Amino acid sequence: MCSFFWANAQEITGVIKNHEKTEMDMVLMLFGMDNPISIGTADAKGHFTASLENVSLDNIPEENLSIYMSELYSNFFFNCSDIEAFGVNSDNPAARQDYVRLTNNGEWTGTAYLVSDENLIPWLEDSGYNDAIKGSFYEIIYVTQDMEVNTTCNSSVYATDDEQVETEYTFNLQLKKGFNWVEYTIEEVYETDPAIRASFPSKVTIGNLEDSSKMLWIGRYY
């Protein structure tokens, strides 16, 4: 448990690929664009330091917290068909952040995608037309209490108008109160007819971030 808490609170350093030549703040906007939450900064060359430790919600209006918080089971990229299979913590309050936002002088000017392979980004942007590949991507989740989520559940995805494919999602998470890194690892991909729809993940494991050195931070700017 101690190593888990360190992994989630650890300070992550790296370089944002494709970064523009200006310093930017790295923020979360899971409680609305008007309430950015700083987790670090990137310098003019893209070198950054980010941490989820001691991130405060003191300046977030209570109304925004209630608007953007929802049940834990609905705050993951992949969801179980049967909510009961998700376990006793399924209804606990949570909020999800997909990408890290980059701001300059308060203006949202870019996005950092967190992936193990840059070729995952097209699928993350449009899973209907771009094929999934094996690899990992990373998100952030906020929870209001410590909890564990250990379950394997199934869902189904249409491969064609007449064919549904069963997918498997294995959750092995120890979440601490506050902000947590979540790692999604695509273990298997179902190959489809590209004329109908793109290939999609059929087996995924969802766990805590274990090795931040595998994370690529890829910048996209507006």
Secondary structure as GFF3:
##gff-version 3
##sequence-region A 1 222
A	DSSP	alpha_helix	2	9	.	.	.	ID=ss1
A	DSSP	beta_strand	12	17	.	.	.	ID=ss2
A	DSSP	beta_strand	24	28	.	.	.	ID=ss3
A	DSSP	beta_strand	37	42	.	.	.	ID=ss4
A	DSSP	beta_strand	47	50	.	.	.	ID=ss5
A	DSSP	alpha_helix	62	68	.	.	.	ID=ss6
A	DSSP	beta_strand	70	71	.	.	.	ID=ss7
A	DSSP	three_ten_helix	72	74	.	.	.	ID=ss8
A	DSSP	three_ten_helix	83	86	.	.	.	ID=ss9
A	DSSP	beta_strand	93	97	.	.	.	ID=ss10
A	DSSP	beta_strand	100	104	.	.	.	ID=ss11
A	DSSP	beta_strand	107	115	.	.	.	ID=ss12
A	DSSP	three_ten_helix	118	120	.	.	.	ID=ss13
A	DSSP	alpha_helix	121	125	.	.	.	ID=ss14
A	DSSP	beta_strand	135	143	.	.	.	ID=ss15
A	DSSP	beta_strand	147	158	.	.	.	ID=ss16
A	DSSP	beta_strand	164	175	.	.	.	ID=ss17
A	DSSP	beta_strand	178	190	.	.	.	ID=ss18
A	DSSP	beta_strand	200	208	.	.	.	ID=ss19
A	DSSP	three_ten_helix	212	214	.	.	.	ID=ss20
A	DSSP	beta_strand	216	221	.	.	.	ID=ss21
###
